[in-house]
Amino acid sequence: MVETLNDTETEFLNSGDYTPETKESIDDLLNETLSGADTFEFSKLKRARDTEVSNILVTLPDTSINLNGDEVSQERISRAVIGLSELTSETKWIDSEGNLQTVTKGQLLEVLKEAGQKQTEIFMEYAKKKQILLSNADT
């Protein structure tokens, strides 16, 4: 018999508290409840989710310049933001096309916020797909 998420776990998935930091424990839980073909489908879902996250692009506010918003880029942006003192402080940044751009701390903060929101949306979408997979595994 395949176990499904209990009400508390389902509520957590739908609460908006499902973040990259919590995904591993939920992935572990799902791996424990699936077997065979279902595990294969779950692995495909995880790969698709990770591919979507690695392809996040964010347009700089008030420009047409795109920056990468994947997890590694979010970490780099976070470090840059910490190092810049004022919102108008500038730094050099490579855009998604490989071109050198001058960006402000304020712009990087907006990019970081939007990238995080996009990533959360992706995780929530795939969390729902996992729940459907679990529900279908019961039948």
N, CA, C and O atoms as a GROMACS GRO file, in nm:
protein
  556
    1MET      N    1   0.083  -0.119   0.000
    1MET     CA    2   0.000   0.000   0.000
    1MET      C    3   0.088   0.125   0.000
    1MET      O    4   0.188   0.130   0.072
    2VAL      N    5   0.052   0.222  -0.078
    2VAL     CA    6   0.126   0.348  -0.084
    2VAL      C    7   0.060   0.448   0.009
    2VAL      O    8  -0.061   0.470   0.004
    3GLU      N    9   0.142   0.509   0.095
    3GLU     CA   10   0.090   0.609   0.187
    3GLU      C   11   0.076   0.743   0.115
    3GLU      O   12   0.152   0.772   0.022
    4THR      N   13  -0.019   0.822   0.157
    4THR     CA   14  -0.033   0.957   0.104
    4THR      C   15  -0.001   1.057   0.213
    4THR      O   16   0.010   1.021   0.331
    5LEU      N   17   0.014   1.182   0.174
    5LEU     CA   18   0.040   1.286   0.271
    5LEU      C   19  -0.080   1.303   0.362
    5LEU      O   20  -0.195   1.296   0.317
    6ASN      N   21  -0.054   1.325   0.490
    6ASN     CA   22  -0.165   1.350   0.581
    6ASN      C   23  -0.211   1.495   0.568
    6ASN      O   24  -0.151   1.573   0.494
    7ASP      N   25  -0.318   1.530   0.638
    7ASP     CA   26  -0.375   1.665   0.627
    7ASP      C   27  -0.274   1.773   0.663
    7ASP      O   28  -0.270   1.878   0.598
    8THR      N   29  -0.193   1.750   0.766
    8THR     CA   30  -0.093   1.849   0.808
    8THR      C   31   0.009   1.871   0.698
    8THR      O   32   0.045   1.985   0.669
    9GLU      N   33   0.056   1.763   0.636
    9GLU     CA   34   0.155   1.775   0.529
    9GLU      C   35   0.095   1.844   0.406
    9GLU      O   36   0.160   1.927   0.344
   10THR      N   37  -0.027   1.810   0.373
   10THR     CA   38  -0.095   1.873   0.260
   10THR      C   39  -0.116   2.022   0.287
   10THR      O   40  -0.095   2.105   0.198
   11GLU      N   41  -0.157   2.055   0.408
   11GLU     CA   42  -0.176   2.196   0.445
   11GLU      C   43  -0.044   2.271   0.433
   11GLU      O   44  -0.041   2.385   0.386
   12PHE      N   45   0.066   2.207   0.474
   12PHE     CA   46   0.198   2.269   0.464
   12PHE      C   47   0.233   2.298   0.318
   12PHE      O   48   0.282   2.406   0.285
   13LEU      N   49   0.207   2.201   0.230
   13LEU     CA   50   0.237   2.221   0.088
   13LEU      C   51   0.159   2.337   0.030
   13LEU      O   52   0.209   2.410  -0.056
   14ASN      N   53   0.038   2.356   0.076
   14ASN     CA   54  -0.048   2.461   0.023
   14ASN      C   55  -0.035   2.594   0.096
   14ASN      O   56  -0.096   2.692   0.055
   15SER      N   57   0.044   2.599   0.202
   15SER     CA   58   0.052   2.718   0.286
   15SER      C   59   0.140   2.828   0.230
   15SER      O   60   0.131   2.943   0.274
   16GLY      N   61   0.225   2.795   0.135
   16GLY     CA   62   0.322   2.893   0.087
   16GLY      C   63   0.453   2.885   0.162
   16GLY      O   64   0.546   2.959   0.132
   17ASP      N   65   0.461   2.795   0.262
   17ASP     CA   66   0.585   2.778   0.338
   17ASP      C   67   0.677   2.676   0.273
   17ASP      O   68   0.785   2.647   0.325
   18TYR      N   69   0.636   2.621   0.161
   18TYR     CA   70   0.716   2.521   0.090
   18TYR      C   71   0.824   2.595   0.014
   18TYR      O   72   0.796   2.662  -0.086
   19THR      N   73   0.947   2.585   0.058
   19THR     CA   74   1.060   2.659   0.002
   19THR      C   75   1.171   2.562  -0.037
   19THR      O   76   1.163   2.444  -0.005
   20PRO      N   77   1.274   2.612  -0.105
   20PRO     CA   78   1.386   2.524  -0.139
   20PRO      C   79   1.446   2.455  -0.016
   20PRO      O   80   1.495   2.342  -0.026
   21GLU      N   81   1.442   2.522   0.099
   21GLU     CA   82   1.499   2.464   0.219
   21GLU      C   83   1.416   2.346   0.270
   21GLU      O   84   1.470   2.256   0.334
   22THR      N   85   1.287   2.345   0.242
   22THR     CA   86   1.201   2.237   0.291
   22THR      C   87   1.182   2.127   0.188
   22THR      O   88   1.130   2.020   0.222
   23LYS      N   89   1.220   2.150   0.064
   23LYS     CA   90   1.188   2.055  -0.042
   23LYS      C   91   1.253   1.919  -0.020
   23LYS      O   92   1.192   1.817  -0.051
   24GLU      N   93   1.376   1.915   0.033
   24GLU     CA   94   1.444   1.788   0.047
   24GLU      C   95   1.372   1.695   0.143
   24GLU      O   96   1.359   1.575   0.115
   25SER      N   97   1.324   1.747   0.255
   25SER     CA   98   1.254   1.659   0.349
   25SER      C   99   1.125   1.606   0.288
   25SER      O  100   1.088   1.491   0.312
   26ILE      N  101   1.055   1.688   0.211
   26ILE     CA  102   0.933   1.642   0.147
   26ILE      C  103   0.967   1.544   0.035
   26ILE      O  104   0.896   1.445   0.016
   27ASP      N  105   1.075   1.571  -0.040
   27ASP     CA  106   1.118   1.476  -0.143
   27ASP      C  107   1.150   1.342  -0.080
   27ASP      O  108   1.113   1.237  -0.135
   28ASP      N  109   1.219   1.342   0.034
   28ASP     CA  110   1.251   1.218   0.104
   28ASP      C  111   1.123   1.145   0.143
   28ASP      O  112   1.113   1.023   0.125
   29LEU      N  113   1.027   1.218   0.196
   29LEU     CA  114   0.899   1.158   0.235
   29LEU      C  115   0.832   1.092   0.115
   29LEU      O  116   0.782   0.980   0.125
   30LEU      N  117   0.830   1.162   0.003
   30LEU     CA  118   0.766   1.107  -0.116
   30LEU      C  119   0.840   0.985  -0.169
   30LEU      O  120   0.777   0.889  -0.213
   31ASN      N  121   0.973   0.987  -0.164
   31ASN     CA  122   1.050   0.871  -0.209
   31ASN      C  123   1.018   0.749  -0.125
   31ASN      O  124   1.015   0.637  -0.177
   32GLU      N  125   0.993   0.769   0.004
   32GLU     CA  126   0.960   0.657   0.092
   32GLU      C  127   0.823   0.599   0.060
   32GLU      O  128   0.799   0.481   0.085
   33THR      N  129   0.734   0.679   0.005
   33THR     CA  130   0.597   0.632  -0.017
   33THR      C  131   0.573   0.578  -0.158
   33THR      O  132   0.467   0.523  -0.186
   34LEU      N  133   0.670   0.594  -0.246
   34LEU     CA  134   0.654   0.550  -0.385
   34LEU      C  135   0.747   0.434  -0.415
   34LEU      O  136   0.850   0.416  -0.349
   35SER      N  137   0.710   0.355  -0.515
   35SER     CA  138   0.799   0.247  -0.558
   35SER      C  139   0.779   0.223  -0.707
   35SER      O  140   0.678   0.263  -0.764
   36GLY      N  141   0.876   0.159  -0.769
   36GLY     CA  142   0.866   0.119  -0.909
   36GLY      C  143   0.841   0.232  -1.005
   36GLY      O  144   0.914   0.331  -1.006
   37ALA      N  145   0.738   0.216  -1.087
   37ALA     CA  146   0.705   0.315  -1.191
   37ALA      C  147   0.673   0.450  -1.130
   37ALA      O  148   0.704   0.554  -1.190
   38ASP      N  149   0.612   0.450  -1.011
   38ASP     CA  150   0.579   0.578  -0.947
   38ASP      C  151   0.706   0.653  -0.909
   38ASP      O  152   0.711   0.776  -0.922
   39THR      N  153   0.809   0.581  -0.863
   39THR     CA  154   0.936   0.645  -0.829
   39THR      C  155   0.998   0.705  -0.954
   39THR      O  156   1.055   0.814  -0.949
   40PHE      N  157   0.988   0.634  -1.067
   40PHE     CA  158   1.039   0.686  -1.193
   40PHE      C  159   0.967   0.815  -1.231
   40PHE      O  160   1.031   0.912  -1.272
   41GLU      N  161   0.835   0.817  -1.218
   41GLU     CA  162   0.758   0.938  -1.249
   41GLU      C  163   0.795   1.052  -1.156
   41GLU      O  164   0.805   1.167  -1.198
   42PHE      N  165   0.815   1.020  -1.029
   42PHE     CA  166   0.855   1.121  -0.932
   42PHE      C  167   0.992   1.179  -0.968
   42PHE      O  168   1.012   1.300  -0.959
   43SER      N  169   1.085   1.093  -1.010
   43SER     CA  170   1.218   1.140  -1.052
   43SER      C  171   1.208   1.232  -1.173
   43SER      O  172   1.279   1.331  -1.182
   44LYS      N  173   1.119   1.198  -1.266
   44LYS     CA  174   1.098   1.284  -1.383
   44LYS      C  175   1.044   1.420  -1.340
   44LYS      O  176   1.086   1.523  -1.392
   45LEU      N  177   0.951   1.420  -1.245
   45LEU     CA  178   0.896   1.547  -1.194
   45LEU      C  179   1.006   1.632  -1.132
   45LEU      O  180   1.014   1.752  -1.157
   46LYS      N  181   1.091   1.570  -1.052
   46LYS     CA  182   1.200   1.644  -0.987
   46LYS      C  183   1.295   1.704  -1.090
   46LYS      O  184   1.337   1.819  -1.077
   47ARG      N  185   1.329   1.626  -1.193
   47ARG     CA  186   1.419   1.677  -1.297
   47ARG      C  187   1.355   1.793  -1.372
   47ARG      O  188   1.421   1.893  -1.402
   48ALA      N  189   1.227   1.781  -1.403
   48ALA     CA  190   1.156   1.889  -1.474
   48ALA      C  191   1.152   2.014  -1.388
   48ALA      O  192   1.175   2.125  -1.437
   49ARG      N  193   1.124   1.997  -1.259
   49ARG     CA  194   1.121   2.111  -1.166
   49ARG      C  195   1.258   2.178  -1.160
   49ARG      O  196   1.269   2.300  -1.171
   50ASP      N  197   1.363   2.098  -1.145
   50ASP     CA  198   1.498   2.152  -1.135
   50ASP      C  199   1.539   2.224  -1.264
   50ASP      O  200   1.610   2.324  -1.259
   51THR      N  201   1.495   2.171  -1.378
   51THR     CA  202   1.524   2.236  -1.506
   51THR      C  203   1.456   2.372  -1.513
   51THR      O  204   1.515   2.470  -1.557
   52GLU      N  205   1.330   2.377  -1.471
   52GLU     CA  206   1.259   2.506  -1.471
   52GLU      C  207   1.328   2.607  -1.381
   52GLU      O  208   1.344   2.723  -1.419
   53VAL      N  209   1.369   2.564  -1.263
   53VAL     CA  210   1.437   2.655  -1.169
   53VAL      C  211   1.568   2.704  -1.229
   53VAL      O  212   1.603   2.821  -1.216
   54SER      N  213   1.642   2.615  -1.294
   54SER     CA  214   1.772   2.655  -1.351
   54SER      C  215   1.757   2.750  -1.469
   54SER      O  216   1.854   2.812  -1.511
   55ASN      N  217   1.636   2.761  -1.524
   55ASN     CA  218   1.612   2.850  -1.638
   55ASN      C  219   1.537   2.978  -1.602
   55ASN      O  220   1.489   3.048  -1.692
   56ILE      N  221   1.527   3.010  -1.474
   56ILE     CA  222   1.458   3.133  -1.434
   56ILE      C  223   1.536   3.253  -1.487
   56ILE      O  224   1.657   3.265  -1.468
   57LEU      N  225   1.464   3.342  -1.553
   57LEU     CA  226   1.518   3.471  -1.598
   57LEU      C  227   1.433   3.581  -1.539
   57LEU      O  228   1.311   3.569  -1.528
   58VAL      N  229   1.499   3.690  -1.500
   58VAL     CA  230   1.429   3.804  -1.443
   58VAL      C  231   1.474   3.929  -1.517
   58VAL      O  232   1.594   3.950  -1.538
   59THR      N  233   1.379   4.012  -1.558
   59THR     CA  234   1.411   4.137  -1.626
   59THR      C  235   1.437   4.245  -1.523
   59THR      O  236   1.357   4.265  -1.431
   60LEU      N  237   1.549   4.315  -1.539
   60LEU     CA  238   1.580   4.426  -1.449
   60LEU      C  239   1.467   4.528  -1.455
   60LEU      O  240   1.417   4.559  -1.563
   61PRO      N  241   1.427   4.582  -1.340
   61PRO     CA  242   1.322   4.684  -1.339
   61PRO      C  243   1.357   4.801  -1.431
   61PRO      O  244   1.470   4.849  -1.432
   62ASP      N  245   1.259   4.847  -1.506
   62ASP     CA  246   1.272   4.963  -1.595
   62ASP      C  247   1.374   4.945  -1.706
   62ASP      O  248   1.427   5.043  -1.758
   63THR      N  249   1.403   4.819  -1.744
   63THR     CA  250   1.496   4.792  -1.854
   63THR      C  251   1.445   4.672  -1.932
   63THR      O  252   1.340   4.616  -1.901
   64SER      N  253   1.520   4.635  -2.034
   64SER     CA  254   1.492   4.510  -2.106
   64SER      C  255   1.604   4.410  -2.083
   64SER      O  256   1.619   4.314  -2.159
   65ILE      N  257   1.683   4.432  -1.979
   65ILE     CA  258   1.798   4.348  -1.948
   65ILE      C  259   1.753   4.230  -1.860
   65ILE      O  260   1.690   4.250  -1.757
   66ASN      N  261   1.787   4.109  -1.904
   66ASN     CA  262   1.753   3.988  -1.829
   66ASN      C  263   1.873   3.939  -1.750
   66ASN      O  264   1.986   3.936  -1.800
   67LEU      N  265   1.848   3.900  -1.625
   67LEU     CA  266   1.950   3.837  -1.542
   67LEU      C  267   1.905   3.696  -1.510
   67LEU      O  268   1.785   3.668  -1.502
   68ASN      N  269   2.001   3.607  -1.492
   68ASN     CA  270   1.970   3.470  -1.451
   68ASN      C  271   1.916   3.472  -1.310
   68ASN      O  272   1.965   3.547  -1.225
   69GLY      N  273   1.816   3.389  -1.284
   69GLY     CA  274   1.754   3.384  -1.152
   69GLY      C  275   1.756   3.246  -1.090
   69GLY      O  276   1.679   3.218  -0.998
   70ASP      N  277   1.843   3.158  -1.141
   70ASP     CA  278   1.853   3.023  -1.085
   70ASP      C  279   1.908   3.031  -0.942
   70ASP      O  280   1.944   3.139  -0.895
   71GLU      N  281   1.914   2.917  -0.873
   71GLU     CA  282   1.956   2.917  -0.732
   71GLU      C  283   2.097   2.971  -0.712
   71GLU      O  284   2.121   3.046  -0.618
   72VAL      N  285   2.190   2.933  -0.799
   72VAL     CA  286   2.328   2.982  -0.786
   72VAL      C  287   2.332   3.133  -0.807
   72VAL      O  288   2.401   3.204  -0.733
   73SER      N  289   2.260   3.183  -0.906
   73SER     CA  290   2.256   3.327  -0.931
   73SER      C  291   2.192   3.402  -0.815
   73SER      O  292   2.236   3.512  -0.781
   74GLN      N  293   2.088   3.343  -0.754
   74GLN     CA  294   2.027   3.406  -0.637
   74GLN      C  295   2.128   3.419  -0.523
   74GLN      O  296   2.129   3.520  -0.453
   75GLU      N  297   2.211   3.317  -0.505
   75GLU     CA  298   2.315   3.324  -0.401
   75GLU      C  299   2.415   3.435  -0.433
   75GLU      O  300   2.454   3.511  -0.344
   76ARG      N  301   2.457   3.445  -0.558
   76ARG     CA  302   2.552   3.550  -0.599
   76ARG      C  303   2.491   3.688  -0.580
   76ARG      O  304   2.558   3.780  -0.531
   77ILE      N  305   2.365   3.703  -0.618
   77ILE     CA  306   2.298   3.832  -0.601
   77ILE      C  307   2.290   3.867  -0.453
   77ILE      O  308   2.313   3.982  -0.415
   78SER      N  309   2.258   3.769  -0.369
   78SER     CA  310   2.250   3.794  -0.224
   78SER      C  311   2.383   3.844  -0.170
   78SER      O  312   2.387   3.939  -0.092
   79ARG      N  313   2.492   3.782  -0.211
   79ARG     CA  314   2.625   3.826  -0.164
   79ARG      C  315   2.655   3.967  -0.213
   79ARG      O  316   2.711   4.048  -0.139
   80ALA      N  317   2.620   3.997  -0.338
   80ALA     CA  318   2.645   4.132  -0.392
   80ALA      C  319   2.564   4.236  -0.316
   80ALA      O  320   2.615   4.343  -0.284
   81VAL      N  321   2.438   4.205  -0.288
   81VAL     CA  322   2.350   4.299  -0.216
   81VAL      C  323   2.406   4.329  -0.077
   81VAL      O  324   2.405   4.444  -0.033
   82ILE      N  325   2.455   4.226  -0.010
   82ILE     CA  326   2.512   4.245   0.124
   82ILE      C  327   2.631   4.339   0.119
   82ILE      O  328   2.652   4.419   0.210
   83GLY      N  329   2.710   4.331   0.012
   83GLY     CA  330   2.830   4.412   0.000
   83GLY      C  331   2.807   4.555  -0.045
   83GLY      O  332   2.898   4.638  -0.033
   84LEU      N  333   2.689   4.587  -0.095
   84LEU     CA  334   2.660   4.722  -0.141
   84LEU      C  335   2.590   4.799  -0.030
   84LEU      O  336   2.494   4.750   0.030
   85SER      N  337   2.638   4.921  -0.003
   85SER     CA  338   2.588   4.995   0.113
   85SER      C  339   2.454   5.065   0.089
   85SER      O  340   2.364   5.054   0.173
   86GLU      N  341   2.439   5.134  -0.019
   86GLU     CA  342   2.317   5.213  -0.046
   86GLU      C  343   2.237   5.150  -0.159
   86GLU      O  344   2.292   5.078  -0.243
   87LEU      N  345   2.107   5.177  -0.162
   87LEU     CA  346   2.023   5.124  -0.270
   87LEU      C  347   2.070   5.170  -0.407
   87LEU      O  348   2.050   5.100  -0.507
   88THR      N  349   2.132   5.287  -0.412
   88THR     CA  350   2.179   5.341  -0.539
   88THR      C  351   2.324   5.301  -0.569
   88THR      O  352   2.376   5.336  -0.675
   89SER      N  353   2.389   5.228  -0.478
   89SER     CA  354   2.525   5.180  -0.503
   89SER      C  355   2.524   5.091  -0.627
   89SER      O  356   2.430   5.013  -0.648
   90GLU      N  357   2.627   5.103  -0.709
   90GLU     CA  358   2.632   5.029  -0.835
   90GLU      C  359   2.741   4.923  -0.832
   90GLU      O  360   2.840   4.933  -0.759
   91THR      N  361   2.721   4.821  -0.915
   91THR     CA  362   2.821   4.717  -0.936
   91THR      C  363   2.808   4.668  -1.079
   91THR      O  364   2.708   4.692  -1.146
   92LYS      N  365   2.909   4.600  -1.125
   92LYS     CA  366   2.906   4.540  -1.260
   92LYS      C  367   2.845   4.401  -1.248
   92LYS      O  368   2.870   4.328  -1.152
   93TRP      N  369   2.764   4.364  -1.348
   93TRP     CA  370   2.698   4.234  -1.348
   93TRP      C  371   2.689   4.182  -1.490
   93TRP      O  372   2.668   4.259  -1.584
   94ILE      N  373   2.705   4.051  -1.506
   94ILE     CA  374   2.692   3.989  -1.638
   94ILE      C  375   2.546   3.946  -1.655
   94ILE      O  376   2.492   3.872  -1.573
   95ASP      N  377   2.483   3.993  -1.764
   95ASP     CA  378   2.342   3.957  -1.787
   95ASP      C  379   2.331   3.817  -1.847
   95ASP      O  380   2.432   3.750  -1.869
   96SER      N  381   2.210   3.773  -1.874
   96SER     CA  382   2.187   3.637  -1.924
   96SER      C  383   2.243   3.614  -2.064
   96SER      O  384   2.259   3.500  -2.107
   97GLU      N  385   2.272   3.723  -2.135
   97GLU     CA  386   2.330   3.714  -2.269
   97GLU      C  387   2.483   3.719  -2.265
   97GLU      O  388   2.548   3.706  -2.369
   98GLY      N  389   2.540   3.737  -2.146
   98GLY     CA  390   2.685   3.743  -2.132
   98GLY      C  391   2.742   3.883  -2.146
   98GLY      O  392   2.864   3.899  -2.159
   99ASN      N  393   2.657   3.986  -2.144
   99ASN     CA  394   2.702   4.124  -2.157
   99ASN      C  395   2.722   4.188  -2.020
   99ASN      O  396   2.648   4.159  -1.926
  100LEU      N  397   2.822   4.273  -2.011
  100LEU     CA  398   2.850   4.344  -1.887
  100LEU      C  399   2.751   4.459  -1.870
  100LEU      O  400   2.732   4.540  -1.960
  101GLN      N  401   2.688   4.465  -1.753
  101GLN     CA  402   2.590   4.569  -1.721
  101GLN      C  403   2.628   4.636  -1.590
  101GLN      O  404   2.696   4.576  -1.506
  102THR      N  405   2.586   4.760  -1.572
  102THR     CA  406   2.597   4.828  -1.444
  102THR      C  407   2.459   4.825  -1.380
  102THR      O  408   2.361   4.871  -1.438
  103VAL      N  409   2.453   4.770  -1.257
  103VAL     CA  410   2.325   4.757  -1.188
  103VAL      C  411   2.337   4.816  -1.048
  103VAL      O  412   2.446   4.826  -0.992
  104THR      N  413   2.223   4.855  -0.993
  104THR     CA  414   2.222   4.909  -0.857
  104THR      C  415   2.179   4.802  -0.757
  104THR      O  416   2.124   4.698  -0.794
  105LYS      N  417   2.205   4.830  -0.631
  105LYS     CA  418   2.161   4.740  -0.525
  105LYS      C  419   2.010   4.724  -0.530
  105LYS      O  420   1.958   4.614  -0.513
  106GLY      N  421   1.938   4.834  -0.552
  106GLY     CA  422   1.793   4.829  -0.560
  106GLY      C  423   1.745   4.737  -0.671
  106GLY      O  424   1.650   4.660  -0.652
  107GLN      N  425   1.809   4.744  -0.787
  107GLN     CA  426   1.772   4.656  -0.898
  107GLN      C  427   1.797   4.510  -0.862
  107GLN      O  428   1.714   4.423  -0.889
  108LEU      N  429   1.912   4.483  -0.800
  108LEU     CA  430   1.944   4.346  -0.762
  108LEU      C  431   1.846   4.293  -0.658
  108LEU      O  432   1.809   4.176  -0.662
  109LEU      N  433   1.804   4.379  -0.566
  109LEU     CA  434   1.704   4.336  -0.467
  109LEU      C  435   1.573   4.297  -0.534
  109LEU      O  436   1.511   4.197  -0.497
  110GLU      N  437   1.531   4.375  -0.633
  110GLU     CA  438   1.408   4.343  -0.706
  110GLU      C  439   1.423   4.212  -0.784
  110GLU      O  440   1.331   4.130  -0.786
  111VAL      N  441   1.539   4.193  -0.847
  111VAL     CA  442   1.564   4.069  -0.921
  111VAL      C  443   1.560   3.950  -0.825
  111VAL      O  444   1.501   3.847  -0.856
  112LEU      N  445   1.624   3.965  -0.710
  112LEU     CA  446   1.626   3.858  -0.610
  112LEU      C  447   1.485   3.824  -0.562
  112LEU      O  448   1.450   3.707  -0.550
  113LYS      N  449   1.407   3.926  -0.537
  113LYS     CA  450   1.268   3.904  -0.492
  113LYS      C  451   1.188   3.831  -0.599
  113LYS      O  452   1.119   3.733  -0.569
  114GLU      N  453   1.196   3.877  -0.723
  114GLU     CA  454   1.119   3.816  -0.831
  114GLU      C  455   1.166   3.673  -0.860
  114GLU      O  456   1.084   3.584  -0.884
  115ALA      N  457   1.297   3.650  -0.857
  115ALA     CA  458   1.349   3.515  -0.880
  115ALA      C  459   1.300   3.420  -0.771
  115ALA      O  460   1.263   3.306  -0.799
  116GLY      N  461   1.301   3.467  -0.647
  116GLY     CA  462   1.251   3.386  -0.536
  116GLY      C  463   1.103   3.354  -0.552
  116GLY      O  464   1.060   3.242  -0.524
  117GLN      N  465   1.026   3.452  -0.596
  117GLN     CA  466   0.883   3.430  -0.617
  117GLN      C  467   0.859   3.328  -0.729
  117GLN      O  468   0.775   3.240  -0.717
  118LYS      N  469   0.936   3.342  -0.838
  118LYS     CA  470   0.921   3.247  -0.949
  118LYS      C  471   0.958   3.106  -0.904
  118LYS      O  472   0.892   3.009  -0.939
  119GLN      N  473   1.065   3.096  -0.825
  119GLN     CA  474   1.107   2.965  -0.777
  119GLN      C  475   1.001   2.904  -0.686
  119GLN      O  476   0.971   2.785  -0.696
  120THR      N  477   0.944   2.984  -0.599
  120THR     CA  478   0.837   2.934  -0.511
  120THR      C  479   0.718   2.886  -0.592
  120THR      O  480   0.660   2.782  -0.562
  121GLU      N  481   0.681   2.961  -0.696
  121GLU     CA  482   0.570   2.919  -0.783
  121GLU      C  483   0.600   2.784  -0.849
  121GLU      O  484   0.512   2.698  -0.858
  122ILE      N  485   0.724   2.767  -0.894
  122ILE     CA  486   0.763   2.641  -0.956
  122ILE      C  487   0.753   2.527  -0.855
  122ILE      O  488   0.698   2.421  -0.885
  123PHE      N  489   0.807   2.549  -0.735
  123PHE     CA  490   0.803   2.445  -0.633
  123PHE      C  491   0.659   2.409  -0.596
  123PHE      O  492   0.627   2.292  -0.578
  124MET      N  493   0.574   2.509  -0.584
  124MET     CA  494   0.434   2.483  -0.549
  124MET      C  495   0.364   2.404  -0.660
  124MET      O  496   0.287   2.312  -0.633
  125GLU      N  497   0.390   2.442  -0.785
  125GLU     CA  498   0.330   2.370  -0.898
  125GLU      C  499   0.370   2.223  -0.894
  125GLU      O  500   0.285   2.135  -0.912
  126TYR      N  501   0.498   2.196  -0.871
  126TYR     CA  502   0.544   2.058  -0.869
  126TYR      C  503   0.502   1.984  -0.743
  126TYR      O  504   0.485   1.863  -0.745
  127ALA      N  505   0.486   2.055  -0.633
  127ALA     CA  506   0.434   1.991  -0.511
  127ALA      C  507   0.293   1.940  -0.536
  127ALA      O  508   0.256   1.832  -0.490
  128LYS      N  509   0.214   2.017  -0.608
  128LYS     CA  510   0.078   1.973  -0.641
  128LYS      C  511   0.081   1.852  -0.734
  128LYS      O  512   0.002   1.759  -0.720
  129LYS      N  513   0.173   1.854  -0.830
  129LYS     CA  514   0.186   1.739  -0.921
  129LYS      C  515   0.228   1.614  -0.844
  129LYS      O  516   0.182   1.504  -0.873
  130LYS      N  517   0.316   1.632  -0.745
  130LYS     CA  518   0.356   1.518  -0.662
  130LYS      C  519   0.237   1.463  -0.585
  130LYS      O  520   0.221   1.342  -0.572
  131GLN      N  521   0.155   1.552  -0.534
  131GLN     CA  522   0.036   1.509  -0.460
  131GLN      C  523  -0.057   1.430  -0.550
  131GLN      O  524  -0.114   1.329  -0.508
  132ILE      N  525  -0.073   1.473  -0.674
  132ILE     CA  526  -0.155   1.399  -0.770
  132ILE      C  527  -0.094   1.262  -0.796
  132ILE      O  528  -0.166   1.162  -0.802
  133LEU      N  529   0.038   1.258  -0.811
  133LEU     CA  530   0.106   1.130  -0.832
  133LEU      C  531   0.081   1.036  -0.715
  133LEU      O  532   0.055   0.918  -0.735
  134LEU      N  533   0.090   1.089  -0.595
  134LEU     CA  534   0.063   1.007  -0.476
  134LEU      C  535  -0.081   0.958  -0.475
  134LEU      O  536  -0.108   0.842  -0.443
  135SER      N  537  -0.173   1.046  -0.508
  135SER     CA  538  -0.315   1.008  -0.510
  135SER      C  539  -0.341   0.899  -0.612
  135SER      O  540  -0.416   0.804  -0.586
  136ASN      N  541  -0.279   0.912  -0.728
  136ASN     CA  542  -0.296   0.812  -0.833
  136ASN      C  543  -0.229   0.680  -0.798
  136ASN      O  544  -0.273   0.574  -0.844
  137ALA      N  545  -0.123   0.685  -0.718
  137ALA     CA  546  -0.052   0.563  -0.679
  137ALA      C  547  -0.138   0.476  -0.588
  137ALA      O  548  -0.119   0.355  -0.582
  138ASP      N  549  -0.232   0.538  -0.518
  138ASP     CA  550  -0.321   0.463  -0.429
  138ASP      C  551  -0.421   0.377  -0.506
  138ASP      O  552  -0.472   0.278  -0.454
  139THR      N  553  -0.450   0.417  -0.629
  139THR     CA  554  -0.556   0.346  -0.702
  139THR      C  555  -0.501   0.231  -0.784
  139THR      O  556  -0.578   0.162  -0.851
   0.00000   0.00000   0.00000
